[in-house]
């Protein structure tokens, strides 16, 4: 038992009671416009606006690989922008995903989830456009979130 619940559906509409944090991975260059973020932006404008402002002000804040930003979008719903990929393209340095950055951001997410008494909901972060492997990401989620008693649900799109 991994401690992660897998469901088919849309991670932007978690159907559990209580406080929920919807987490996803962003890049470190301020780009927002492909993948899961489009579903987020269709529901709420705040996560994109907050991410863009965070990136713009990066000289004076903590924006960068491994950082996490928490944006409240409804009374019981937060979105976590986790910076876990370098750039957006696969190139000579390999795929954009950075597992150590996802790990660090998940640690910040765990602290926030505990503080809020929240469950965490996410797609297979780092494994879409970022090019990561779930076999590398899942153990990070177990280590950082599940071991701290946080309920985690992973959503696979039911097409």
N, C-alpha and C positions, 0 to 999 in steps of 0.2 A: 504494500500500500504506500503510494508516494505521498499521500496527504494532499494531493492536488486533485480537484474535481475537474474532469473534462466534459464539456458540453458542446453541442452544436448550437450555433446562434450568434447573436450580435453582442459583442462586449460592451457596446455603448448603452445597452438596456439590461443591466443585471437585474434579475427578478428575485432577489433575496431581501429580507428585511434588514433594517439597521443602516449604519453608515457604510458607504462603499467608496473605494478608491479605484478608479479605472486607470491602469498604468499602461504606458506605451513608450517605445524608444524613439528618440529624436536624434538628429545629426548635430554636429558641432559647428556647422557653418551657417546656421540661420535659415535653412531651407525647410519649407513646410508646404506640401502640395501633392504628395503621392502616398499611396498606401492607406494605412489605418487612420491617419490624421484627417483624411477627407471625410470619413464617417463621423469623426469627432466634430469637425467643423460644421457638418450638416446639422448637428444637434445643438451645439453651443459655440458662440463666437469667442468666448473668453479664453480657452486654452491657447488658441493660435495667437490672439492678441498679446497674451501674457508672455508666450514663448518669444515672439518677435521683439517685444520690448526688453525682455531679459537678454536676448542676443545683442540688441542695439546698445544696451548699457553694460556690455560685458567687461569693459575696462575697469568698472567699479563694482562688479559683483562676482558671484561664484560660478558664472556660466562657464562650462567646459566639460570635457569628458568626465563622467562619474557624478556629475551634479544632478540634482533633482529639484523640480519646481512643482509646487502644489497649488492648484487653482480650484476654488470652490465654485461649482456650476449650478448646484441645487442645494436645498437645505441639508440633504443627506448624501450628496454625491460630490466627490472631488475627482479631478483629473491630475495624474502625476505625469509630468513631462520629464522623462529620464534620458539624459544625454549619454547614449551608448554606442554611437557610431561616428567614425571619423569621415567626414565628407559624405558623398552620396553615390559615388561610382566605384565599381570594381576596377582595379587597375594593377599596376606593377607591384603595389604593396598588398595586393589581395583584396578581399571583400571589406566593406566599410565597418562591419560589426567589430566592436572591441569588448571582449568578454570581461576584461578586468574593469572596464568602465561600467558595464551593466551590473557587475557584482557590487561595485561601490555605490551605484545609484540604488540598487535593491536594498542595501543596508540603510540608506536614508529613507527609502519607502517604508521599510519595516518599522523604523522609529516613529514615523508619522502615523502608520496604521495602528500601532499600539497606543499612541497618544489619543487617537480618535476613536479607538475601539472598533475599527473598521475591518471589513473583509476586502480582499484585493481581487480585481477582475482584469483580465488582460488577454489579448491575442497571443500567439506564439511570438513573443517579443524577440526582435533581433533576427528573425528567421525569414522574413519576407524580403523586402528590398535591401535590407542590410546584409543578406547573404549568410547569416549564421546557421548553425546546426542546433536543433532542439536538444540533441544529446549532450550538448555543452551548456545550454541555457537552463534546462530543467534542474540539474543539480544545484545551480546557484540559487534558484527560487526555493528549493527545498531547504538549503542551508540557511539562507537569509530570512525567509518568511515562515515556512512551515514549521521549522524547528522552534520558532518563537510563538507558536500557537496561533498564527494568523491563518484564517480560512482563505484559500486561494482557488479561484475558478479560472480555467483556461478555456477560451472560446475558439472553436473551429467554425469557420463559416459554413453554414448549411445551405448549399446552393441547390 
